[in-house]
Amino acid sequence: MNQDWEDRVTAAWADFDSRPQERADEFRAVIDALVAELPEGSPDAPFEQACAWDSTGHSDKAVPLYREALARGLTGYKARRAKIQLSSSLRNTGRPQEGVALLTPELDAPSDELDDAVRATLALCLSSLGRDREGLSLVLGALARHLPRYQRSMANYARALVEPRP
């Protein structure tokens, strides 16, 4: 895989994003053609295919592909994306507990631009399990960092939602 390949994947996504519902089958075919260029056993292949299935409304087909990508050794930023997206797909297919188990360790992972996506997706999984206060706490905590004022107050409110009451 090289920058040209990555650029072509990015271009395929940009094209798809302009009219997603009209072009789902065509988009997945483009991704499959790009994936066919990768070396045998590449973790990027099932990851890209999972993303394509997921984004075209087929979480059920995406789940095993995300798992395969991670099992093949997907690392770094893409591995974190795969965990977020897999957790969302697990929730969409009625397995939010698996999503919680997958994403909870990501709360302690090194910080990056995906931190808020981790928290938002984990909050959705928690909500699907009836754990709305925990989910709201995560979302408020993530939001607090972006507010022009009231960061400390919102962060404290977020903690208070899940701390035992005296």
C-alpha positions in Angstrom: 0.0 0.0 0.0 1.3 3.5 -0.8 0.1 7.1 -0.9 -1.4 6.7 -4.3 -3.6 3.8 -3.1 -4.6 5.8 0.0 -5.5 8.8 -2.2 -7.7 6.6 -4.5 -9.5 5.2 -1.4 -10.1 8.7 -0.1 -11.4 9.8 -3.6 -13.7 6.8 -3.7 -15.2 7.8 -0.3 -15.5 11.5 -1.4 -17.4 10.4 -4.5 -19.6 8.1 -2.5 -20.3 10.7 0.1 -21.8 13.0 -2.6 -24.7 10.5 -3.3 -24.5 7.5 -1.0 -27.8 5.8 -1.4 -27.8 5.9 -5.2 -24.4 4.3 -5.5 -23.9 1.7 -2.8 -23.3 -1.3 -5.0 -21.0 0.7 -7.3 -19.1 2.1 -4.3 -18.5 -1.4 -2.8 -17.3 -2.6 -6.2 -14.8 0.3 -6.4 -13.5 -0.6 -2.8 -13.3 -4.3 -3.8 -11.2 -3.4 -6.8 -8.8 -1.3 -4.7 -8.6 -4.0 -2.1 -7.7 -6.5 -4.8 -4.5 -4.5 -5.3 -3.3 -5.2 -1.7 -0.9 -8.0 -0.8 -2.4 -11.3 0.4 -3.2 -11.1 4.1 -3.2 -7.3 4.3 -5.3 -6.1 7.3 -6.3 -3.1 5.3 -8.3 -5.3 2.9 -11.0 -6.5 5.3 -11.0 -3.1 7.1 -11.8 -1.2 3.9 -14.4 -3.7 2.9 -16.0 -3.5 6.4 -16.1 0.3 6.2 -17.9 0.0 2.8 -20.4 -2.5 3.9 -21.0 -0.6 7.1 -21.5 2.8 5.4 -24.0 1.2 3.0 -26.2 -0.1 5.7 -24.9 -3.6 6.2 -23.5 -3.7 9.8 -24.1 -7.5 9.8 -21.6 -8.0 6.9 -19.2 -5.5 8.4 -18.7 -7.1 11.8 -16.8 -10.2 10.7 -14.6 -8.1 8.4 -13.7 -5.6 11.2 -12.8 -8.6 13.3 -10.7 -10.1 10.6 -8.8 -6.8 10.1 -8.0 -6.6 13.8 -7.0 -10.3 13.8 -4.7 -9.7 10.9 -2.9 -7.1 12.9 -4.4 -3.8 11.9 -2.6 -1.2 14.0 -2.5 2.5 14.9 -5.2 4.9 13.8 -7.0 2.4 11.6 -7.2 -0.1 14.4 -8.8 2.5 16.6 -11.2 3.3 13.9 -12.0 -0.4 13.4 -12.8 -0.7 17.1 -15.1 2.3 17.1 -16.9 1.2 13.9 -17.0 -2.5 15.0 -18.6 -1.4 18.3 -21.2 0.7 16.5 -22.0 -2.3 14.2 -22.2 -4.6 17.2 -24.7 -2.2 18.7 -26.6 -2.1 15.5 -26.8 -5.9 15.3 -28.1 -6.2 18.9 -24.8 -6.9 20.7 -24.1 -3.6 22.5 -22.4 -5.4 25.4 -19.6 -6.6 23.0 -19.3 -3.0 21.9 -18.8 -1.8 25.5 -16.2 -4.5 26.1 -14.3 -3.5 23.0 -14.4 0.3 23.6 -13.9 0.6 27.3 -10.2 0.0 27.1 -9.9 2.7 24.5 -10.8 5.3 27.2 -7.3 4.7 28.5 -5.5 4.5 25.1 -3.2 7.4 24.1 -5.2 10.4 23.2 -5.9 11.3 19.6 -8.6 12.9 17.4 -10.8 9.9 17.8 -11.3 10.3 21.6 -14.7 11.9 21.2 -15.8 9.2 18.7 -14.8 6.5 21.2 -16.9 8.2 23.9 -19.9 8.9 21.7 -20.0 5.3 20.4 -19.5 3.9 23.9 -22.3 6.1 25.1 -24.6 4.7 22.5 -23.7 1.2 23.4 -24.3 1.9 27.1 -27.6 3.5 26.3 -28.7 0.4 24.4 -28.0 -1.5 27.6 -30.1 0.9 29.7 -27.0 2.6 31.2 -28.0 6.1 30.1 -26.4 8.0 33.0 -23.0 6.4 32.2 -23.4 7.3 28.5 -24.5 10.8 29.3 -21.5 11.2 31.6 -19.2 10.2 28.8 -20.8 12.6 26.3 -20.8 15.5 28.7 -17.2 14.9 29.6 -16.2 14.9 25.9 -18.3 18.0 25.2 -16.9 19.9 28.1 -13.4 20.2 26.5 -14.9 22.0 23.5 -17.0 24.6 25.3 -15.8 28.2 25.3 -16.9 28.4 29.0 -18.2 26.1 31.7 -15.6 23.3 31.0 -15.0 22.7 34.7 -18.7 22.8 35.6 -19.7 20.4 32.8 -16.8 18.0 33.6 -17.9 18.0 37.3 -21.5 17.3 36.3 -20.3 14.5 34.1 -18.5 12.9 37.0 -21.4 13.4 39.3 -23.7 11.4 37.0 -21.7 8.2 37.7 -20.2 8.8 41.2 -22.0 7.3 44.2 -24.2 9.8 46.0 -23.4 10.4 49.6 
